[in-house]
Structure formats: structure tokens, C-alpha cells
Amino acid sequence: MEDGPPACPTVIDRRYGNLDRLESLSAGQAGKKEEYVIFSGHYDHLGILKPVKGDSIANGADDDASGTTAVITLAKYYKKLNNNARTLIFAAFTAEEIGGFGSRYFSKQFKADKVMAMFNIEMIGTESKWGINSAFITGYERTDMGKILEKNLSGSQFTFYPDPYPQQQLFYRSDNASLARQGVPAHTISTFEIDVDKHYHTLDDDIDHLDMKNMAAIIRSIAISSKTIVEGKDTPTRVDTTQLR
């Protein structure tokens, strides 16, 4: 998550066997193959900081190894299902922390009207302010994507909430913003308690502070809630770009 506003994407493509392209699952349903659903996170962090007790490496376990873990897990999940109607793109961006340059470049590689939804996953390694089985969606009110996810989670113990920190402008501070500015229903899913998190952008953002069980529940809920969008049965409304800053 950027300090201020929101990456040449480095993403996996099994077709080419390297780490500088996209991982994608082509659609099987006629008429939906050219429609895309994106799952993303960023793999960059702050690099080297002023040493504290001999440690100078900012690991970025929550920000955003937790999100890229989700992207990889979801890619494996959907590959195993192998029944997606729309083409799925799994992207890990670089340069998010310095201005979202990777996602900006990435956003220019697609026709925006062919991207049906973007699930950007950022900082899901801790409990949200509501506790376990919950996360929030930035820019919730800008499309009906959140309501679609809620519908698909009906009967479960998990809840997606609107962003509780609107004054922090988190909608603009992660990689979803690059596509949202083109009208794509692009939102970030997070549990980040920005008002109390002591590890944010410090050397202490390491794996010891992650709640793996809760992370797994969040990833599972993203998989379940995205189902009808992936299947082409639901299409979120577009972002009104005239209302963006």
C-alpha cells in the first residue's frame, strides 16, 4: 500500500516459463473468451531501510506478500477447476510503492471495456477491525461489485464491508486505481487497520505477524465470491470516471 496515491508487471506465464509476463487461464465459453477478470497484488516493497538491531531489509510480508500469495493460490484454484467462462489474468505488479508504475503500464495493455472486474488484493495478513472472517473493499460505493460478492457469500460466516477509512483515500493508493481510472470495476480487498497498524512500512512487517489461518479464510472467500463473475453470470457496473480525482 502506498504512503500517498496507488507496476511494468512481472507476472507468471506458464506458456513461456518465465517471470516477466502474464499468467492467464483462457476461457472455455463462446462469447466470453475476450472478457477478462483480473486478480492482482504487488510484489515490491521498500527494499533497504535504516538498520535496526542489525536488520535493514523491509520484507513486506503483509504489504504485499500476503496479496501475491492470494493471487498465486487463486491461480492454482481456478486452474484446477478449469471451468472459467471468462479469461482470467493473474498479475503481480512491481513499483506500486513508488507510484503504481507497473499497474499503469499493465492497464494500457487491455481494452478497458473488455475487463469485467479487477480483484486487487493488498494486505490481508492480519485481522480487520471487525475481527476474523471479514475484509473491506475500497471504493465499495463506486460499483455494485461488492454487492455481487456479498450475494455469493450469502449463508457463509464471511463478510465484506465498505472501506472504513474513506479519509485515507485507499481506493487511490493501490494498483486498482490504474484500471478504475479507465472505468473498470477495480477494487482492492484488504484487512489493513491503517489507524493502528504498527508494522506498516517498517522492518517489522514480517511473517511472524501474519495470521495464516485468517489469510486462508479470506482467499477462500474471494474464490467463492468471485464465482459468478468468473462464470460470466454477473457483470459489475462500471466506475464513473467523471467522479474520480
Backbone torsions as a table, in degrees:
resi	resn	phi	psi	omega
1	MET	NA	130.9	-179.3
2	GLU	-70.0	154.3	172.2
3	ASP	-67.2	-38.0	-178.1
4	GLY	-114.3	-112.8	-179.8
5	PRO	-70.9	-152.8	-179.9
6	PRO	-53.6	NA	NA
7	ALA	NA	83.4	-168.2
8	CYS	-23.2	110.0	-175.1
9	PRO	-68.0	135.1	166.9
10	THR	-105.7	109.8	-174.6
11	VAL	-140.3	157.6	-169.5
12	ILE	-88.9	136.5	174.2
13	ASP	-129.1	109.8	-177.0
14	ARG	-68.1	-16.4	179.7
15	ARG	-69.2	-31.7	-175.7
16	TYR	-109.8	-10.4	174.6
17	GLY	66.9	30.3	178.4
18	ASN	-135.8	-173.4	-173.7
19	LEU	-117.3	31.2	-179.7
20	ASP	-128.5	21.0	179.6
21	ARG	-136.1	-163.8	-177.4
22	LEU	-97.7	143.9	165.9
23	GLU	-91.3	125.2	-179.1
24	SER	-139.0	149.2	173.3
25	LEU	-117.6	111.3	-178.0
26	SER	-67.9	149.1	-177.3
27	ALA	-79.4	157.2	179.5
28	GLY	-108.8	-9.8	-175.1
29	GLN	-97.1	127.7	179.8
30	ALA	-58.0	136.5	178.2
31	GLY	89.4	-11.6	-178.3
32	LYS	-114.1	-9.5	-174.9
33	LYS	-60.0	-33.5	-178.5
34	GLU	-89.2	10.2	173.0
35	GLU	-104.5	136.8	-171.8
36	TYR	-118.9	143.9	169.6
37	VAL	-123.1	127.3	-174.2
38	ILE	-108.5	134.9	170.9
39	PHE	-118.0	126.2	-172.5
40	SER	-144.5	162.6	171.6
41	GLY	-158.2	176.5	177.0
42	HIS	-119.7	142.3	-175.8
43	TYR	-104.8	-4.7	177.1
44	ASP	-82.6	161.4	171.7
45	HIS	-145.1	-142.9	-170.3
46	LEU	-97.7	-8.8	177.8
47	GLY	77.6	-123.8	-176.0
48	ILE	-103.1	128.6	178.4
49	LEU	-115.9	178.4	176.9
50	LYS	-61.0	128.1	-175.6
51	PRO	-61.1	142.1	172.6
52	VAL	-131.1	116.7	-178.5
53	LYS	52.8	41.6	176.1
54	GLY	83.1	-2.4	-179.7
55	ASP	-107.2	127.7	179.3
56	SER	-127.4	2.2	-175.8
57	ILE	-93.2	121.7	175.2
58	ALA	-86.5	103.1	-172.5
59	ASN	-72.3	-34.5	-179.0
60	GLY	64.4	43.9	-177.9
61	ALA	-62.2	-45.9	176.8
62	ASP	-82.5	-39.9	-175.1
63	ASP	-111.2	83.6	7.0
64	ASP	-140.8	43.4	174.8
65	ALA	-61.9	-29.9	177.7
66	SER	-62.8	-40.3	179.7
67	GLY	-70.5	-41.3	179.6
68	THR	-69.6	-31.2	173.4
69	THR	-60.7	-42.5	178.2
70	ALA	-61.7	-43.6	-178.5
71	VAL	-61.6	-45.8	-179.8
72	ILE	-64.6	-41.9	179.9
73	THR	-63.9	-42.7	178.9
74	LEU	-66.6	-35.4	176.9
75	ALA	-62.0	-44.0	178.7
76	LYS	-64.9	-40.3	-178.8
77	TYR	-62.6	-49.5	-177.6
78	TYR	-72.3	-30.1	175.0
79	LYS	-64.2	-40.4	179.5
80	LYS	-66.2	-40.8	178.0
81	LEU	-65.7	-46.1	176.3
82	ASN	55.1	39.5	-179.2
83	ASN	-133.1	20.5	-178.3
84	ASN	-70.6	134.0	177.4
85	ALA	-79.1	-42.0	177.9
86	ARG	-91.9	155.0	176.5
87	THR	-73.2	132.7	-178.8
88	LEU	-104.7	134.6	178.4
89	ILE	-116.2	128.6	178.1
90	PHE	-115.2	116.4	-171.7
91	ALA	-126.6	137.4	172.0
92	ALA	-118.1	116.2	-173.5
93	PHE	-93.7	149.4	168.4
94	THR	-106.3	171.1	174.2
95	ALA	62.6	21.9	175.2
96	GLU	-65.0	-42.1	-173.6
97	GLU	-67.7	-17.7	-178.2
98	ILE	-113.0	19.0	174.5
99	GLY	131.3	9.2	176.9
100	GLY	67.9	32.4	-174.3
101	PHE	-66.1	-35.3	179.2
102	GLY	-64.3	-47.5	-179.2
103	SER	-70.2	-28.3	175.9
104	ARG	-64.5	-45.4	177.6
105	TYR	-63.4	-47.7	-179.5
106	PHE	-55.6	-42.2	-175.5
107	SER	-63.8	-19.5	-179.3
108	LYS	-87.9	-3.0	-177.0
109	GLN	-91.1	-3.8	-178.0
110	PHE	-128.0	153.0	167.1
111	LYS	-76.3	120.1	-172.4
112	ALA	-56.6	-35.2	-177.0
113	ASP	-73.3	-6.4	176.0
114	LYS	-96.0	-7.3	177.3
115	VAL	-94.0	111.9	-173.5
116	MET	-83.1	-27.1	-179.9
117	ALA	-168.7	152.6	174.2
118	MET	-131.9	122.6	174.5
119	PHE	-102.2	97.0	176.6
120	ASN	-93.0	130.3	-172.1
121	ILE	-117.4	118.8	-170.4
122	GLU	-140.9	117.2	173.2
123	MET	60.5	73.9	177.9
124	ILE	-116.7	19.3	-172.9
125	GLY	-85.5	-3.5	-179.9
126	THR	-130.7	169.0	175.4
127	GLU	-68.9	148.2	174.4
128	SER	-79.6	179.3	179.7
129	LYS	-64.5	-17.0	178.8
130	TRP	-95.2	-0.3	-179.3
131	GLY	94.3	-159.6	-177.2
132	ILE	-69.5	167.6	177.9
133	ASN	56.9	41.0	178.7
134	SER	-157.5	154.6	174.2
135	ALA	-158.9	169.7	177.7
136	PHE	-121.5	160.8	-178.0
137	ILE	-118.8	120.7	178.9
138	THR	-72.0	146.5	179.6
139	GLY	62.9	28.1	-175.0
140	TYR	-49.6	-41.3	-173.4
141	GLU	-77.8	-6.7	-173.5
142	ARG	-82.8	-19.4	175.6
143	THR	-144.2	-180.0	175.1
144	ASP	-100.4	16.9	-179.0
145	MET	-60.5	-41.1	179.1
146	GLY	-59.9	-39.3	-180.0
147	LYS	-68.2	-34.0	175.9
148	ILE	-64.7	-43.5	179.6
149	LEU	-63.9	-41.8	177.8
150	GLU	-59.7	-44.4	179.8
151	LYS	-58.7	-42.7	-177.4
152	ASN	-72.6	-17.1	178.1
153	LEU	-98.6	4.2	-178.7
154	SER	-55.1	130.6	-179.7
155	GLY	92.0	-10.2	177.2
156	SER	-91.0	174.5	178.4
157	GLN	-89.9	-2.2	-173.7
158	PHE	-95.7	143.9	179.2
159	THR	-133.5	132.7	168.8
160	PHE	-97.2	131.2	-179.7
161	TYR	-112.6	157.1	168.8
162	PRO	-63.5	155.5	178.6
163	ASP	-54.7	119.8	-178.9
164	PRO	-83.9	0.3	-176.5
165	TYR	-122.8	54.6	-174.8
166	PRO	-59.0	-29.8	-179.5
167	GLN	-67.2	-18.1	179.7
168	GLN	-84.6	-9.1	176.9
169	GLN	56.2	41.6	-177.0
170	LEU	-64.1	-24.5	178.1
171	PHE	-57.7	-31.7	-178.0
172	TYR	-95.6	-1.4	-170.5
173	ARG	-108.0	14.8	174.4
174	SER	-140.9	179.5	-168.7
175	ASP	-70.1	-13.6	175.8
176	ASN	-60.9	-29.9	-174.7
177	ALA	-59.8	-34.0	-177.7
178	SER	-61.1	-39.3	179.3
179	LEU	-87.0	-32.2	177.9
180	ALA	-59.9	-34.6	179.5
181	ARG	-67.3	-10.5	174.6
182	GLN	-104.8	9.5	176.7
183	GLY	94.5	-3.5	-179.1
184	VAL	-69.9	136.7	171.8
185	PRO	-68.6	85.8	-172.9
186	ALA	-120.1	117.9	-175.0
187	HIS	-132.6	156.1	173.9
188	THR	-104.0	134.7	174.5
189	ILE	-102.6	130.2	-173.6
190	SER	-153.9	163.5	171.0
191	THR	-123.5	7.1	-173.0
192	PHE	-58.4	118.0	175.2
193	GLU	-91.5	83.4	-170.6
194	ILE	-62.8	-24.0	-177.4
195	ASP	-82.5	-15.3	-176.8
196	VAL	-131.9	-8.0	-176.0
197	ASP	-68.9	115.7	-176.6
198	LYS	-88.0	-9.4	-175.3
199	HIS	-100.1	-8.4	-177.1
200	TYR	-59.0	123.9	178.2
201	HIS	55.6	40.3	173.9
202	THR	-129.7	173.9	176.6
203	LEU	-69.6	-13.6	-177.3
204	ASP	-85.4	-0.9	177.1
205	ASP	-78.8	78.3	-177.9
206	ASP	-126.9	175.7	-171.0
207	ILE	-62.7	-26.7	-178.8
208	ASP	-62.4	-20.0	-177.0
209	HIS	-99.1	4.7	-179.3
210	LEU	-91.5	143.2	175.9
211	ASP	-100.0	94.4	-173.5
212	MET	-64.6	-38.7	-179.5
213	LYS	-63.6	-42.7	178.7
214	ASN	-68.9	-38.3	175.5
215	MET	-57.4	-45.0	-179.4
216	ALA	-61.2	-39.3	179.0
217	ALA	-65.0	-38.2	179.3
218	ILE	-67.4	-45.7	179.6
219	ILE	-62.1	-41.9	177.9
220	ARG	-60.7	-41.0	-178.7
221	SER	-70.2	-33.2	174.5
222	ILE	-64.5	-42.4	179.0
223	ALA	-61.0	-45.6	-178.4
224	ILE	-68.4	-45.3	-173.5
225	SER	-73.3	-23.1	179.6
226	SER	-84.4	-5.0	-169.8
227	LYS	-52.7	-51.0	-174.5
228	THR	-73.5	-23.9	175.6
229	ILE	-73.2	-44.7	177.2
230	VAL	-62.0	-37.2	-178.9
231	GLU	-77.2	-8.6	-179.4
232	GLY	80.8	11.9	-179.7
233	LYS	-86.7	-27.1	177.3
234	ASP	-124.8	141.0	176.1
235	THR	-130.4	114.0	-179.4
236	PRO	-62.5	151.5	173.9
237	THR	-65.8	158.9	-176.1
238	ARG	-84.2	157.1	172.9
239	VAL	-74.2	132.8	175.3
240	ASP	-80.5	101.4	-174.4
241	THR	-67.1	-19.1	178.7
242	THR	-69.9	-16.5	-178.2
243	GLN	-98.1	3.2	179.9
244	LEU	-92.8	153.3	178.9
245	ARG	-82.6	NA	NA
